[in-house]
Amino acid sequence: MPASDPAYALRPLDGPVRLIRSLAAAVVCVAAAAIGHRSAGGPLPATAVLAVLAGASAITWLLAARRVTPGQLVGLLALCQVGVHLGASTGEMTMGAGMVAAHVLATAVSALVLARGEAFVWHLAERLGLRLAPLRLATKALPTTRGPVMTAAPRSLQDVRLAHSRVLRGPPAGA
């Protein structure tokens, strides 16, 4: 489908909407991780946040090629949480109960927000009547081939004995 088509620009799988979906998910994931880490009192270097944002943006671009499931969102959020925590922990790897609780709370809230946003985008696209799946090239169906046709029914051992005994029956040959 050409990029000049107006419907192309509105489809969730292509063009600007895919870019917006992927960047929004990456920003929410990294912001949730950074807020969760900072609210628990951890340091937050900008280099760690930017590195995780770059990685999250690449992953979300790949995920945005299809409808993103809540499980994928939670996995991405957990990955961002770990990335920010490891990148922001400058040497000390202390992770107390407050830090874990802040990371879990940030993951849960942002997973809910992202799942609702993803559902809204797809619902809106369906309401606008946009074609959601990419174009498939028309292909001719291959002719079906039939398996081998059995010409005789399988025989049992009893059938073989009866066939043999029939040859021996009948009137005497010389009479």
N, C-alpha and C positions, 0 to 999 in steps of 0.2 A: 504494500500500500504506500503510495507516495506521501512524503512528509508534508506536501502542500494541501492534502485533504484535511478539512477542518475536524473531522471525526478522529483523525490520527492524533491530533494534539490533545484530545480529551480522553483517549484510552488509557487505562491504568497500567497497561503492560508496555507502553511505548512512549517515546518522546518526553515532553516536559513533565507529564504527570508521573512517569516512572522516576525521573530525576528528583522531583519534589518528594515523592514517597520515600525514596532511598535516603535523601539527605535529611528529611525530617526524622526518620527512624534512627539514623546515625547520631544526629544531634541530641535526640531525646535519650538514647542509650548512654552516650558519653556524659551528658549533663547529669543524668540520674546517678551515674557512677561517681562523678566528681562531687556532687552535692552530698551523696551518702558518705563518701570518704571524708570530706571536709567537715560535715556536721558531727562526725565522731571524733574530730580533733586531729585528724591526720594532715600531714603536709600535702600541698597540691602544686607541684611544679608544672609550668605551662608546657614544657616539652613532653611530659608524660601524657597530658591531655591531648595535645596535638597529634602525637603518635597513635594513640588509641582512636582518635577521630579519623585519621587517615585509614587505618585498618578497618574500622567499622563502616566507613563510607564504601570501601571496596566490597565488603561482604554484603552490605545492604543493597548495593547496585545489582549484585548477582541474585540476591533473593527477590528483588522487585520484578524480576522477569516473569513471576507468577504470583498468585495470591499467597501472601505470607500467612502461615498458620500461627496460632498462639504459642505452640510449642517452639517454633523457630524463633519467635520473638523473645521468649524466655531464655532460650539458649544464647541468643545474641546479647541480651542484657547481662546474663551471667558472665559471658566472655568479656564484655566491657568492664564489668565490675572487677573481675580478676585483673584485667589489663591495667586499669587505673590504679588499683590497689598495689600491684607489683611495681608499676612505674613510679608511683608517688611515694612508695616506701623507700626512703633514702637510707638504705643500709639496715635499718631496724625492721624486723618482720613481726612486730607485735600486733596482734589482732585480738583485742578483747571482746567481751560480750557486746559492748556498746557499738563497736565497729561492725561486728557481724549483724547486729540488729539494724543499724543504719543502712548497710548494703542490702539486706533483705527487704527492708521497707521501701527503699528506692527502687529495687527491682520489681516489687509487686505493684507499686503505684504506676510506674512507667509501662509495665506490661499491660496493665488495664487500659491506660491511655492509648497506647499504640494499637492494641487490639480493636478498641472502639473506633479509632481513626481509620484503620484498615477496612473495617466493616462498613464504615460510612462511605469511603471512596468507592468500594465495589457496589454498594447499594445505589449510590448516585449514578454510577456508570450504567447499571442495569435499568434504572428509571429513565435515563436519557436514551436508552435503546442502543447503546454503543455495542459494537461487536467486540466481545471480550477476548476471544481466542484469535491468535494470528491466522492469516490466510493459509490454507492448505492448497497445494497444487492439485488440480483435478487429475486423478489417475484412473486408468482403465482397470477394471477388476480382472484378475487373472482367471482364465477358465479353470473350472474345477475338474480335477481328474478323478475318475472312478477307480476304485481298487480292483484287484483281480476278481473276476466272476467265477464262482465255483460251478463247475459243470456237473459234478456228482456229489451226492451227500456223503459225508464221512460214514464209514462202515464200522460196525462193532464186530467183535470176535464171533458173536453168535451169527451175524449175517454171513460171515465168511464160511463158517461150518455148514450152514444151510445151503449156500451156493455150491459148495463142494459135494454135499450129499445129493443134491438134485441130479448131478451128472450120472451118478450110479443107479438111479431109479429107472424104472421103465420095464418093458417086456424084454425077455431074453433076446439077444442079438440074432441067434440063428433060427428063430421060430417064425 
